[in-house]
Amino acid sequence: MSDQTAMWGRTVAAAALEWVGTPYRHQGSCKGVGCDCLGLVRGVWRALYGREPEPPVHYSRDWAEAGGEELLLEAVRRHFVTCPDGKTDTGRLIVFRWRPDVPAKHAGICIDGERFVHAYEGTAVTVSRLVPQWRRRIARVFAFPERVGA
């Protein structure tokens, strides 16, 4: 990994850590007010690039179970860089699926190889360890695209 890539990863991780403590709110994306896991990713994206990656759409709490489509992975692939190595390097986006037979539905941002920031119902944005229970649910790993001059 280049020094520039490592520095960009630290920038992404620092932006994610600023959200720790933000209450959970379904479809929220406002630091300190409320967000869900997608809102956290959208908010970090806005902090890094100054805009949304694409207009958000309404989604129900059971959107993945109801439709069965890989909507989250498809959206992430449109804007992020796929990391085929699957390494949980600092600043990378991790997308999770709860079971092998259901679409990916959760996301978090690595702050180092062992911990990630995420939002989930019933708690504020938090830092969790990438213990085996989380690792086995990783569907894909992505990188935030580096800004020119970052």
Secondary structure, DSSP 4 states (H G I P E B T S, - for coil): --HHHHHHHHHHHHHHHTTTTPPB-TT-EETTTEE-HHHHHHHHHHHHHSS-SS------TTHHHHH-S-HHHHHHHHHSEE-TT----TTEEEEE-SSTTS---EEEEEEETTEEEE--TTS-SEEEE--HHHHTTEEEEEEPPPPTT-
